[in-house]
Amino acid sequence: MIFQFDDILIDADVEETSAFYRTAGILTDDCSCENCRNFVSGAELLSRGISDLFLKLGIDILKPAEMAAPASEDNGRSVCYEGWYHICGRMISDTDCWSRDADSGSSFINEKNIYSVTDDFSVGFTNAVSLKEQGFPEPIIQMEVFIHHFPWVLNEPNKL
């Protein structure tokens, strides 16, 4: 199925993606840190537009390949999350969210290839797949996610 996010075009096999996520473990199966527990506990608070995007792509939001919380926001009341999910499919457009600096060779997020779903939630897609889960169907692309102002919902202090 073809999905368009502004200039970004991907062809996703929603059935294959969904079949994998039905059997995959949730984030806190492998990590019990407070940031991962907070993400799993608060994911249902994300807007309908965000949850619909995951549903349409066949992804379970509680099952990222990786999720990190690099910063606290709003005096500890919320967290910034960055992570990624895998999708069975391929990129149609040349809009990889990762670019390489010609001089230094280092990689960086190419902001022009990031799509804002909401004011606080953006996605990008890349062929550079990291931490591929065993048994994930191919072809495979990676959806990078950037979440701001994700609420701190745990009954323990935000230590970020």
DSSP file (Angstrom, degrees, kcal/mol; ACC not computed):
  #  RESIDUE AA STRUCTURE BP1 BP2  ACC     N-H-->O    O-->H-N    N-H-->O    O-->H-N    TCO  KAPPA ALPHA  PHI   PSI    X-CA   Y-CA   Z-CA
    1    1 A M              0   0    0      0, 0.0    11,-2.7     0, 0.0     2,-0.4   0.000 360.0 360.0 360.0 135.4    0.0    0.0    0.0
    2    2 A I  E     -A   11   0A   0      9,-0.2     2,-0.4     7,-0.0     9,-0.2  -0.681 360.0-171.4 -87.4 131.9    1.3    3.4   -1.0
    3    3 A F  E     -A   10   0A   0      7,-2.7     7,-2.3    -2,-0.4     2,-0.4  -0.969   5.2-159.0-122.1 139.3    1.6    6.1    1.8
    4    4 A Q  E     +A    9   0A   0     -2,-0.4     2,-0.4     5,-0.2     5,-0.2  -0.977  14.2 178.8-122.9 130.8    2.5    9.7    1.1
    5    5 A F  E >  S-A    8   0A   0      3,-2.8     3,-2.4    -2,-0.4     2,-0.3  -0.857  71.2 -67.3-126.6  90.8    3.8   12.1    3.7
    6    6 A D  T 3  S-     0   0    0     -2,-0.4    -1,-0.1     1,-0.3   109,-0.1  -0.488 122.1 -10.0  54.9-117.2    4.3   15.4    1.8
    7    7 A D  T 3  S+     0   0    0     -2,-0.3     2,-0.5    -3,-0.1    -1,-0.3   0.491 117.1 101.4 -85.7  -2.9    7.1   14.5   -0.6
    8    8 A I  E <   -A    5   0A   0     -3,-2.4    -3,-2.8    85,-0.1     2,-0.5  -0.715  50.3-176.1 -88.3 125.3    7.9   11.2    1.1
    9    9 A L  E     +A    4   0A   0     -2,-0.5    83,-2.8    -5,-0.2    84,-1.6  -0.984   4.8 173.3-122.8 127.5    6.5    8.1   -0.6
   10   10 A I  E     -AB   3  91A   0     -7,-2.3    -7,-2.7    -2,-0.5     2,-0.6  -0.954  26.2-144.0-128.5 153.2    6.7    4.6    0.8
   11   11 A D  E     -AB   2  90A   0     79,-3.2    79,-2.3    -2,-0.3     2,-0.4  -0.946  29.1-172.8-113.8 106.7    5.3    1.3   -0.3
   12   12 A A  E     - B   0  89A   0    -11,-2.7     2,-1.2    -2,-0.6    77,-0.3  -0.838  27.8-142.7-108.6 136.7    4.4   -0.6    2.9
   13   13 A D     >  -     0   0    0     75,-3.5     4,-2.4    -2,-0.4    75,-0.3  -0.787  24.4-177.3 -91.3  91.4    3.2   -4.2    3.2
   14   14 A V  H  > S+     0   0    0     -2,-1.2     4,-2.9     1,-0.2     5,-0.2   0.865  76.2  53.3 -62.9 -39.4    0.8   -3.6    6.1
   15   15 A E  H  > S+     0   0    0      2,-0.2     4,-2.3     1,-0.2    -1,-0.2   0.932 112.2  43.3 -64.1 -46.2   -0.2   -7.2    6.4
   16   16 A E  H  > S+     0   0    0      2,-0.2     4,-1.8     1,-0.2    -2,-0.2   0.908 116.0  48.8 -65.7 -41.7    3.4   -8.5    6.8
   17   17 A T  H  X S+     0   0    0     -4,-2.4     4,-2.2    71,-0.2    -2,-0.2   0.947 113.1  46.9 -61.8 -48.9    4.3   -5.6    9.1
   18   18 A S  H  X S+     0   0    0     -4,-2.9     4,-1.8     1,-0.2    -2,-0.2   0.877 107.9  56.3 -61.7 -40.3    1.3   -6.3   11.3
   19   19 A A  H  X S+     0   0    0     -4,-2.3     4,-0.7    -5,-0.2    -1,-0.2   0.897 109.0  47.4 -61.1 -40.3    1.9  -10.0   11.4
   20   20 A F  H >X S+     0   0    0     -4,-1.8     3,-1.3     1,-0.2     4,-1.1   0.956 111.0  49.9 -65.0 -48.9    5.4   -9.4   12.8
   21   21 A Y  H 3< S+     0   0    0     -4,-2.2    -1,-0.2    37,-0.3    -2,-0.2   0.767  99.0  67.2 -65.5 -24.9    4.2   -6.9   15.4
   22   22 A R  H 3< S+     0   0    0     -4,-1.8    -1,-0.3     1,-0.2    -2,-0.2   0.825 112.3  32.6 -62.4 -29.4    1.5   -9.3   16.7
   23   23 A T  H << S+     0   0    0     -3,-1.3    -1,-0.2    -4,-0.7    -2,-0.2   0.554  97.9 102.4-104.9  -9.6    4.1  -11.7   17.9
   24   24 A A  S  < S-     0   0    0     -4,-1.1     2,-0.1     1,-0.1    -3,-0.0  -0.372  73.2-112.3 -75.0 153.9    6.9   -9.2   19.0
   25   25 A G        -     0   0    0      1,-0.1    -1,-0.1    -2,-0.1     2,-0.1  -0.447  32.5-105.4 -81.0 158.2    7.4   -8.2   22.6
   26   26 A I    >>  -     0   0    0     -2,-0.1     3,-2.2     1,-0.1     4,-0.5  -0.367  37.2 -97.5 -80.6 166.1    6.7   -4.8   24.0
   27   27 A L  H >> S+     0   0    0     35,-2.9     3,-1.2     1,-0.3     4,-1.0   0.840 120.9  54.9 -51.4 -43.3    9.5   -2.3   24.8
   28   28 A T  H 34 S+     0   0    0      1,-0.3    -1,-0.3    34,-0.2     9,-0.1   0.497  88.0  78.2 -78.3  -2.1    9.6   -3.1   28.5
   29   29 A D  H <4 S+     0   0    0     -3,-2.2    -1,-0.3     1,-0.2    -2,-0.2   0.837 110.6  26.4 -67.8 -31.4   10.1   -6.8   27.9
   30   30 A D  H << S+     0   0    0     -3,-1.2     2,-0.4    -4,-0.5    -2,-0.2   0.592 130.0  36.1-106.3 -15.1   13.8   -5.9   27.2
   31   31 A C     <  -     0   0    0     -4,-1.0    -1,-0.2     2,-0.1     0, 0.0  -0.981  47.1-178.4-145.3 128.1   14.2   -2.8   29.2
   32   32 A S        +     0   0    0     -2,-0.4    -4,-0.1    -3,-0.1    -1,-0.1   0.149  39.7 134.2-111.1  18.3   12.8   -1.8   32.6
   33   33 A C     >  -     0   0    0      1,-0.1     4,-2.4     4,-0.0     5,-0.2  -0.251  69.7-110.0 -64.8 159.5   14.3    1.7   32.8
   34   34 A E  H  > S+     0   0    0      1,-0.2     4,-2.2     2,-0.2     5,-0.2   0.826 116.2  55.5 -63.0 -32.0   11.9    4.5   33.9
   35   35 A N  H  > S+     0   0    0      2,-0.2     4,-1.9     1,-0.2    -1,-0.2   0.907 110.5  43.7 -69.9 -40.1   11.9    6.1   30.5
   36   36 A C  H  > S+     0   0    0      2,-0.2     4,-2.3     1,-0.2     5,-0.2   0.908 114.4  50.1 -69.5 -41.5   10.8    2.9   28.7
   37   37 A R  H  X S+     0   0    0     -4,-2.4     4,-2.4     1,-0.2    -2,-0.2   0.888 110.1  51.2 -62.9 -38.1    8.2    2.2   31.4
   38   38 A N  H  X S+     0   0    0     -4,-2.2     4,-2.1    -5,-0.2    -1,-0.2   0.908 108.8  51.2 -65.2 -41.4    6.9    5.8   31.1
   39   39 A F  H  X S+     0   0    0     -4,-1.9     4,-1.2     2,-0.2    -2,-0.2   0.947 113.5  43.6 -60.9 -48.8    6.6    5.4   27.3
   40   40 A V  H  < S+     0   0    0     -4,-2.3     4,-0.3     1,-0.2     3,-0.3   0.902 115.5  49.1 -64.2 -41.0    4.6    2.2   27.6
   41   41 A S  H  < S+     0   0    0     -4,-2.4    -1,-0.2    -5,-0.2    -2,-0.2   0.808 120.0  36.0 -69.0 -29.6    2.5    3.6   30.4
   42   42 A G  H >< S+     0   0    0     -4,-2.1     3,-2.2    -5,-0.2     4,-0.3   0.459  84.5  99.4-105.0  -1.1    1.7    6.8   28.6
   43   43 A A  G >< S+     0   0    0     -4,-1.2     3,-1.7    -3,-0.3    -1,-0.1   0.820  76.6  62.5 -59.2 -32.3    1.4    5.7   24.9
   44   44 A E  G 3  S+     0   0    0     -4,-0.3    -1,-0.3     1,-0.3    -2,-0.1   0.646  93.1  66.5 -69.5 -11.0   -2.4    5.6   25.0
   45   45 A L  G <  S+     0   0    0     -3,-2.2    -1,-0.3   106,-0.1    -2,-0.2   0.581  76.3 108.7 -83.9 -10.3   -2.4    9.4   25.7
   46   46 A L  S <  S-     0   0    0     -3,-1.7     5,-0.1    -4,-0.3   104,-0.0  -0.317  83.0 -87.7 -64.9 152.3   -1.0   10.1   22.3
   47   47 A S     >  -     0   0    0      1,-0.1     4,-2.3     3,-0.1     3,-0.4  -0.076  30.2-112.2 -62.1 159.7   -3.4   11.8   19.9
   48   48 A R  H  > S+     0   0    0      1,-0.2     4,-2.7     2,-0.2     5,-0.2   0.858 117.0  59.1 -58.8 -38.0   -5.8    9.9   17.7
   49   49 A G  H  > S+     0   0    0      2,-0.2     4,-1.5     1,-0.2    -1,-0.2   0.872 108.1  45.1 -61.1 -38.0   -3.9   11.1   14.6
   50   50 A I  H  > S+     0   0    0     -3,-0.4     4,-1.9     2,-0.2    -2,-0.2   0.944 114.2  46.7 -71.4 -48.8   -0.7    9.5   15.9
   51   51 A S  H  X S+     0   0    0     -4,-2.3     4,-2.3     1,-0.2    -2,-0.2   0.869 110.8  54.2 -63.5 -35.1   -2.3    6.2   16.9
   52   52 A D  H  X S+     0   0    0     -4,-2.7     4,-2.9    -5,-0.2    -1,-0.2   0.890 104.8  54.2 -64.1 -39.1   -4.1    6.1   13.5
   53   53 A L  H  X S+     0   0    0     -4,-1.5     4,-1.8     2,-0.2    -2,-0.2   0.943 110.3  45.7 -59.4 -48.2   -0.8    6.5   11.7
   54   54 A F  H  X>S+     0   0    0     -4,-1.9     5,-2.5     1,-0.2     4,-0.8   0.918 113.5  50.0 -61.4 -43.7    0.6    3.5   13.5
   55   55 A L  H ><5S+     0   0    0     -4,-2.3     3,-0.9     1,-0.2    -2,-0.2   0.922 109.2  50.9 -61.0 -46.0   -2.5    1.4   12.9
   56   56 A K  H 3<5S+     0   0    0     -4,-2.9    -1,-0.2     1,-0.2    -2,-0.2   0.840 112.5  46.9 -62.1 -34.0   -2.5    2.2    9.2
   57   57 A L  H 3<5S-     0   0    0     -4,-1.8    -1,-0.2    -5,-0.2    -2,-0.2   0.559 114.5-116.4 -85.2  -8.4    1.1    1.2    8.8
   58   58 A G  T <<5 +     0   0    0     -3,-0.9     2,-0.4    -4,-0.8   -37,-0.3   0.684  67.9 139.8  83.5  18.7    0.5   -2.1   10.8
   59   59 A I      < -     0   0    0     -5,-2.5     2,-0.7    -6,-0.2    -1,-0.3  -0.779  51.4-138.2-101.3 138.1    2.9   -1.0   13.6
   60   60 A D    >   -     0   0    0     -2,-0.4     3,-2.2     3,-0.2    -5,-0.0  -0.864  13.9-148.3 -90.3 116.8    2.3   -1.6   17.4
   61   61 A I  T 3  S+     0   0    0     -2,-0.7    -1,-0.1     1,-0.3   -10,-0.0   0.728  94.6  60.7 -60.6 -23.4    3.4    1.6   19.0
   62   62 A L  T 3  S+     0   0    0      1,-0.2   -35,-2.9   -36,-0.1    -1,-0.3   0.427  97.0  65.3 -82.5   1.8    4.5   -0.3   22.2
   63   63 A K    <   +     0   0    0     -3,-2.2    -1,-0.2   -37,-0.2    -3,-0.2  -0.363  63.5 159.8-125.7  53.8    7.0   -2.3   20.2
   64   64 A P        -     0   0    0      0, 0.0    21,-0.2     0, 0.0     3,-0.2  -0.358  45.8-131.4 -69.9 155.5    9.8    0.0   18.8
   65   65 A A  S    S-     0   0    0     19,-2.0     2,-0.3     1,-0.3    20,-0.2   0.833  94.5  -1.0 -69.3 -32.6   13.1   -1.5   17.8
   66   66 A E  E     -C   84   0B   0     18,-1.4    18,-2.2     2,-0.0     2,-0.3  -0.977  63.6-178.3-156.4 143.2   14.6    1.3   19.9
   67   67 A M  E     +C   83   0B   0     -2,-0.3     2,-0.3    16,-0.2    16,-0.2  -0.973   8.8 179.2-145.4 131.9   13.4    4.2   22.0
   68   68 A A  E     -C   82   0B   0     14,-2.9    14,-2.6    -2,-0.3    -2,-0.0  -0.945  23.1-147.5-132.0 152.6   15.5    6.7   23.8
   69   69 A A  E     +     0   0B   0     -2,-0.3    12,-0.2    12,-0.2     3,-0.1  -0.832  21.8 171.4-119.1  89.8   14.7    9.7   26.0
   70   70 A P  E     +     0   0B   0      0, 0.0     2,-0.3     0, 0.0    -1,-0.1   0.667  62.6  20.5 -75.8 -15.1   17.5   12.2   25.4
   71   71 A A  E     -C   80   0B   0      9,-0.9     9,-2.8     2,-0.0     2,-0.3  -1.000  62.5-131.1-155.9 149.8   15.9   15.1   27.3
   72   72 A S  E     -C   79   0B   0     88,-0.5     2,-0.3    -2,-0.3     7,-0.3  -0.735  30.4-166.3 -93.0 149.6   13.3   16.2   29.9
   73   73 A E  E > > +C   78   0B   0      5,-3.2     5,-2.0    -2,-0.3     3,-0.7  -0.881  57.4  28.5-132.3 164.1   10.9   19.0   29.0
   74   74 A D  G > 5S-     0   0    0     -2,-0.3     3,-1.6     1,-0.3    -1,-0.2   0.887 130.5 -56.1  54.7  46.5    8.5   21.2   30.8
   75   75 A N  G 3 5S-     0   0    0      1,-0.3    -1,-0.3    -3,-0.2    -2,-0.0   0.856 109.0 -47.6  54.2  38.9   10.4   21.1   34.1
   76   76 A G  G < 5S+     0   0    0     -3,-0.7    -1,-0.3     2,-0.3    -2,-0.2   0.390 115.9 109.5  88.8  -3.8   10.3   17.3   34.2
   77   77 A R  T < 5S+     0   0    0     -3,-1.6    75,-2.8    -4,-0.4     2,-0.3   0.641  85.4  21.8 -80.4 -12.9    6.6   17.0   33.5
   78   78 A S  E   < -CD  73 151B   0     -5,-2.0    -5,-3.2    73,-0.3     2,-0.3  -0.940  69.3-139.3-148.1 170.7    7.3   15.6   30.0
   79   79 A V  E     -CD  72 150B   0     71,-2.6    71,-2.2    -2,-0.3     2,-0.5  -0.947  13.9-130.4-133.8 147.8   10.0   13.9   28.0
   80   80 A C  E     -C   71   0B   0     -9,-2.8    -9,-0.9    -2,-0.3     2,-0.4  -0.893  31.1-166.0 -94.6 126.8   11.4   14.1   24.5
   81   81 A Y  E     - D   0 147B   0     66,-2.4    66,-3.0    -2,-0.5     2,-0.4  -0.909  12.5-177.3-115.6 144.9   11.6   10.6   22.9
   82   82 A E  E     +CD  68 146B   0    -14,-2.6   -14,-2.9    -2,-0.4     2,-0.3  -0.996  26.7 121.1-135.6 136.2   13.5    9.5   19.8
   83   83 A G  E     -CD  67 145B   0     62,-1.9    62,-2.8    -2,-0.4     2,-0.3  -0.913  40.9-115.6-167.7-166.6   13.3    6.0   18.4
   84   84 A W  E     -CD  66 144B   0    -18,-2.2   -19,-2.0    -2,-0.3   -18,-1.4  -0.997   8.2-160.7-154.6 157.1   12.5    3.9   15.4
   85   85 A Y  E     - D   0 143B   0     58,-2.1    58,-3.3    -2,-0.3     2,-0.3  -0.909  24.0-121.7-130.1 155.2   10.2    1.1   14.1
   86   86 A H  E     - D   0 142B   0     -2,-0.3     2,-0.4    56,-0.2    56,-0.2  -0.794  21.4-167.8-104.2 148.2   10.6   -1.2   11.2
   87   87 A I  E     - D   0 141B   0     54,-2.5    54,-2.5    -2,-0.3     2,-0.8  -0.996  26.3-124.2-131.9 134.2    8.2   -1.6    8.3
   88   88 A C  E    S+ D   0 140B   0     -2,-0.4   -75,-3.5   -75,-0.3     2,-0.3  -0.720  78.8  64.7 -75.4 114.3    8.0   -4.3    5.7
   89   89 A G  E    S-B   12   0A   0     50,-1.4     2,-0.3    -2,-0.8   -77,-0.2  -0.992  73.4 -95.8 164.0-164.6    8.3   -2.2    2.5
   90   90 A R  E     -B   11   0A   0    -79,-2.3   -79,-3.2    -2,-0.3     2,-0.4  -0.980  28.4-107.6-147.1 156.5   10.4    0.1    0.5
   91   91 A M  E     -B   10   0A   0     -2,-0.3   -81,-0.3   -81,-0.2     5,-0.0  -0.715  24.3-174.8 -84.3 135.1   10.9    3.8   -0.1
   92   92 A I        +     0   0    0    -83,-2.8   -82,-0.2    -2,-0.4    -1,-0.2   0.835  67.4  55.8 -94.7 -44.5    9.6    5.0   -3.4
   93   93 A S  S    S-     0   0    0    -84,-1.6     2,-1.6     1,-0.1   -85,-0.1  -0.489  89.6-114.1 -88.5 159.8   10.9    8.6   -3.3
   94   94 A D  S    S+     0   0    0      1,-0.2    -1,-0.1    -2,-0.2   -86,-0.0  -0.532  77.2 119.5 -88.7  68.2   14.4    9.7   -2.7
   95   95 A T        +     0   0    0     -2,-1.6    30,-0.5   -86,-0.2    -1,-0.2  -0.231  32.6 167.4-130.9  42.6   13.6   11.3    0.7
   96   96 A D        -     0   0    0      1,-0.2    30,-0.2    28,-0.1    17,-0.1  -0.364  34.3-140.5 -59.3 134.4   15.8    9.4    3.2
   97   97 A C  S    S+     0   0    0     28,-2.5    13,-3.6    12,-0.1     2,-0.4   0.622  83.6  72.9 -77.1 -10.6   15.7   11.2    6.5
   98   98 A W  E     +G  109   0C   0     27,-0.3     2,-0.3    11,-0.2    11,-0.2  -0.883  62.0 178.9-103.9 136.2   19.4   10.5    7.0
   99   99 A S  E     -G  108   0C   0      9,-2.7     9,-2.4    -2,-0.4     2,-0.5  -0.874  22.1-129.2-127.1 163.1   22.1   12.3    5.0
  100  100 A R  E     -G  107   0C   0     -2,-0.3     2,-0.4     7,-0.2     7,-0.2  -0.958  20.1-124.2-117.5 130.7   25.9   12.2    5.0
  101  101 A D     >  -     0   0    0      5,-3.1     4,-2.2    -2,-0.5     5,-0.1  -0.594  17.4-145.3 -71.0 125.4   28.1   15.2    5.2
  102  102 A A  T  4 S+     0   0    0     -2,-0.4    -1,-0.2     1,-0.2    -2,-0.0   0.833  93.8  43.1 -63.8 -34.2   30.4   15.1    2.2
  103  103 A D  T  4 S+     0   0    0      1,-0.1    -1,-0.2     3,-0.1    -2,-0.0   0.944 127.7  23.6 -79.5 -49.9   33.3   16.7    4.1
  104  104 A S  T  4 S-     0   0    0      2,-0.1    -2,-0.2     1,-0.0    -1,-0.1   0.716  90.3-134.2 -91.9 -21.7   33.3   14.8    7.4
  105  105 A G     <  +     0   0    0     -4,-2.2     2,-0.1     1,-0.3    -3,-0.1   0.449  58.3 138.3  81.1  -1.2   31.4   11.7    6.4
  106  106 A S        -     0   0    0     -6,-0.1    -5,-3.1    -5,-0.1    -1,-0.3  -0.472  50.9-123.9 -80.5 151.7   29.2   11.9    9.4
  107  107 A S  E     +G  100   0C   0     -7,-0.2     2,-0.3    -2,-0.1    -7,-0.2  -0.646  31.2 174.4 -93.9 150.4   25.5   11.2    9.2
  108  108 A F  E     -G   99   0C   0     -9,-2.4    -9,-2.7    -2,-0.3     2,-0.4  -0.983  38.9 -93.2-150.8 157.4   22.8   13.6   10.3
  109  109 A I  E     -G   98   0C   0     -2,-0.3     2,-1.0   -11,-0.2   -11,-0.2  -0.610  34.8-138.9 -74.1 126.9   19.0   13.9   10.2
  110  110 A N    >   -     0   0    0    -13,-3.6     3,-2.3    -2,-0.4    -1,-0.1  -0.776  11.6-159.9 -89.7 100.9   17.9   15.8    7.1
  111  111 A E  G >  S+     0   0    0     -2,-1.0     3,-1.5     1,-0.3    -1,-0.2   0.758  85.9  65.0 -56.7 -29.1   15.1   18.1    8.4
  112  112 A K  G 3  S+     0   0    0      1,-0.3    -1,-0.3    -3,-0.1   -15,-0.1   0.702 100.9  52.3 -70.1 -15.5   13.6   18.6    5.0
  113  113 A N  G <  S+     0   0    0     -3,-2.3    12,-0.5   -16,-0.2     2,-0.4  -0.007  88.2 100.6-108.0  27.9   12.7   14.9    4.8
  114  114 A I    <   -     0   0    0     -3,-1.5     2,-0.5    10,-0.1    10,-0.2  -0.941  61.1-148.9-112.0 135.9   10.9   14.8    8.2
  115  115 A Y  E     -E  123   0B   0      8,-3.5     8,-2.6    -2,-0.4     2,-0.7  -0.907   7.9-139.2-109.7 126.7    7.1   14.9    8.2
  116  116 A S  E     +E  122   0B   0     -2,-0.5     6,-0.3     6,-0.2     3,-0.1  -0.756  20.8 177.1 -86.9 114.8    5.2   16.5   11.1
  117  117 A V  E    S-     0   0B   0      4,-2.2     2,-0.2    -2,-0.7     5,-0.2   0.891  77.2 -10.5 -78.7 -44.6    2.2   14.5   12.0
  118  118 A T  E >  S-E  121   0B   0      3,-2.0     3,-0.7   -69,-0.0    -1,-0.2  -0.800  86.6 -87.1-137.9-179.3    1.3   16.9   14.8
  119  119 A D  T 3  S+     0   0    0     -2,-0.2     3,-0.1     1,-0.2    -2,-0.0   0.805 130.0  33.2 -61.7 -28.3    3.2   19.8   16.5
  120  120 A D  T 3  S+     0   0    0      1,-0.1    28,-2.9    29,-0.1     2,-0.4   0.305 113.0  63.5-112.5   7.3    4.9   17.4   18.8
  121  121 A F  E <   +EF 118 147B   0     -3,-0.7    -4,-2.2    26,-0.2    -3,-2.0  -0.968  54.6 167.3-141.8 121.9    5.3   14.2   16.7
  122  122 A S  E     -EF 116 146B   0     24,-2.2    24,-2.3    -2,-0.4     2,-0.3  -0.920  12.0-162.0-131.0 156.0    7.3   13.8   13.5
  123  123 A V  E     -EF 115 145B   0     -8,-2.6    -8,-3.5    -2,-0.3     2,-0.3  -0.954   6.7-178.2-135.0 155.5    8.5   10.9   11.4
  124  124 A G  E     - F   0 144B   0     20,-1.8    20,-2.7    -2,-0.3     2,-0.4  -0.946  17.9-136.6-143.3 163.0   11.1   10.2    8.8
  125  125 A F  E     + F   0 143B   0    -12,-0.5   -28,-2.5   -30,-0.5     2,-0.3  -0.948  21.0 177.1-127.9 145.8   11.9    7.1    6.8
  126  126 A T  E     - F   0 142B   0     16,-2.2    16,-2.7    -2,-0.4   -30,-0.0  -0.987  36.8-143.0-146.4 153.0   15.3    5.5    5.9
  127  127 A N  S    S+     0   0    0     -2,-0.3     2,-1.3    14,-0.2    13,-0.1   0.566  82.5  96.7 -85.3 -12.8   16.8    2.6    4.2
  128  128 A A        -     0   0    0     14,-0.1     2,-0.4   -30,-0.0    -1,-0.1  -0.665  66.0-164.6 -81.9  96.0   19.5    2.5    6.9
  129  129 A V        -     0   0    0     -2,-1.3     2,-0.4    11,-0.1     3,-0.2  -0.700   7.2-170.3 -91.6 129.3   18.1   -0.2    9.2
  130  130 A S        +     0   0    0     -2,-0.4     3,-0.1     1,-0.2   -65,-0.1  -0.918  64.4   5.8-118.6 145.3   19.4   -0.5   12.7
  131  131 A L  S    S-     0   0    0     -2,-0.4    -1,-0.2     1,-0.2     2,-0.1   0.891  77.8-160.8  54.0  47.5   18.7   -3.3   15.2
  132  132 A K        -     0   0    0     -3,-0.2    -1,-0.2     1,-0.1     2,-0.1  -0.393  17.9-121.1 -60.8 127.6   16.7   -5.4   12.8
  133  133 A E    >   -     0   0    0     -3,-0.1     3,-2.0    -2,-0.1     2,-0.1  -0.447  32.6 -97.1 -71.6 142.9   14.5   -7.8   14.8
  134  134 A Q  T 3  S+     0   0    0      1,-0.3    -1,-0.1    -2,-0.1     0, 0.0  -0.390 109.5  16.1 -60.9 130.8   15.1  -11.5   14.1
  135  135 A G  T 3  S+     0   0    0      1,-0.3    -1,-0.3    -2,-0.1    -2,-0.1   0.461  82.6 151.2  86.2   2.0   12.5  -12.7   11.7
  136  136 A F    <   -     0   0    0     -3,-2.0    -1,-0.3     1,-0.1  -119,-0.1  -0.499  49.8-113.6 -68.2 133.8   11.4   -9.3   10.5
  137  137 A P        -     0   0    0      0, 0.0   -48,-0.2     0, 0.0    -1,-0.1  -0.301  42.0 -92.9 -70.0 151.3   10.1   -9.7    6.9
  138  138 A E  S    S+     0   0    0    -50,-0.1     2,-0.2     2,-0.1   -50,-0.1  -0.794  93.6  54.5-111.9 157.5   12.0   -8.1    4.0
  139  139 A P  S    S-     0   0    0      0, 0.0   -50,-1.4     0, 0.0     2,-0.4   0.565  80.3-171.5 -68.4 163.3   12.2   -5.7    2.2
  140  140 A I  E     +D   88   0B   0    -52,-0.3     2,-0.3    -2,-0.2   -52,-0.2  -0.985  20.3 178.9-136.9 138.4   12.5   -3.4    5.2
  141  141 A I  E     -D   87   0B   0    -54,-2.5   -54,-2.5    -2,-0.4     2,-0.4  -0.887  25.1-125.8-127.6 164.1   12.6    0.3    5.9
  142  142 A Q  E     -DF  86 126B   0    -16,-2.7   -16,-2.2    -2,-0.3     2,-0.7  -0.929   8.5-150.8-116.2 133.4   12.9    2.1    9.2
  143  143 A M  E     -DF  85 125B   0    -58,-3.3   -58,-2.1    -2,-0.4     2,-0.3  -0.915  14.3-153.7-103.5 114.0   10.5    4.8   10.5
  144  144 A E  E     -DF  84 124B   0    -20,-2.7   -20,-1.8    -2,-0.7     2,-0.4  -0.676  11.8-158.9 -83.2 138.0   12.3    7.3   12.7
  145  145 A V  E     -DF  83 123B   0    -62,-2.8   -62,-1.9    -2,-0.3     2,-0.4  -0.947  12.8-168.9-123.8 144.7   10.1    9.0   15.3
  146  146 A F  E     -DF  82 122B   0    -24,-2.3   -24,-2.2    -2,-0.4     2,-0.5  -0.970  11.3-176.6-133.0 114.3   10.5   12.2   17.2
  147  147 A I  E     -DF  81 121B   0    -66,-3.0   -66,-2.4    -2,-0.4     2,-0.3  -0.951   2.8-171.9-120.1 127.4    8.2   13.0   20.1
  148  148 A H  E     +     0   0B   0    -28,-2.9   -68,-0.2    -2,-0.5   -28,-0.0  -0.882  67.4  16.2-115.0 150.5    8.1   16.1   22.2
  149  149 A H  E    S+     0   0B   0     -2,-0.3    -1,-0.2     1,-0.2   -69,-0.2   0.834  71.6 170.3  60.4  37.0    6.1   16.9   25.3
  150  150 A F  E     -D   79   0B   0    -71,-2.2   -71,-2.6    -3,-0.2    -1,-0.2  -0.696  41.0-110.3 -74.4 124.9    5.3   13.2   26.0
  151  151 A P  E     -D   78   0B   0      0, 0.0     2,-0.8     0, 0.0   -73,-0.3  -0.225  15.2-125.6 -64.9 143.8    3.8   13.3   29.5
  152  152 A W        +     0   0    0    -75,-2.8     6,-0.1     1,-0.2  -117,-0.0  -0.812  39.5 166.3 -84.5 112.4    5.6   11.9   32.5
  153  153 A V        +     0   0    0     -2,-0.8    -1,-0.2  -115,-0.1     2,-0.0   0.539  33.6 106.2-109.3 -10.6    3.0    9.5   33.9
  154  154 A L  S    S-     0   0    0      1,-0.1     2,-0.6  -120,-0.1     4,-0.1  -0.356  74.1-124.4 -72.6 152.8    4.9    7.3   36.3
  155  155 A N  S    S+     0   0    0      2,-0.1    -1,-0.1    -2,-0.0    -2,-0.0  -0.246  89.4  76.9 -88.6  45.4    4.5    7.8   40.1
  156  156 A E  S    S-     0   0    0     -2,-0.6    -2,-0.1  -122,-0.1     3,-0.0  -0.966  94.3 -81.4-147.2 156.6    8.2    8.3   40.4
  157  157 A P        -     0   0    0      0, 0.0     2,-0.7     0, 0.0    -2,-0.1  -0.262  37.1-117.9 -66.1 146.2   10.4   11.3   39.6
  158  158 A N        -     0   0    0    -82,-0.2   -80,-0.0     1,-0.1   -86,-0.0  -0.753  28.0-168.1 -77.9 114.0   11.6   12.0   36.1
  159  159 A K              0   0    0     -2,-0.7    -1,-0.1     1,-0.2   -87,-0.1   0.410 360.0 360.0 -90.7   2.1   15.4   11.8   36.5
  160  160 A L              0   0    0    -84,-0.1   -88,-0.5   -89,-0.1    -1,-0.2   0.506 360.0 360.0 -72.5 360.0   16.3   13.3   33.2
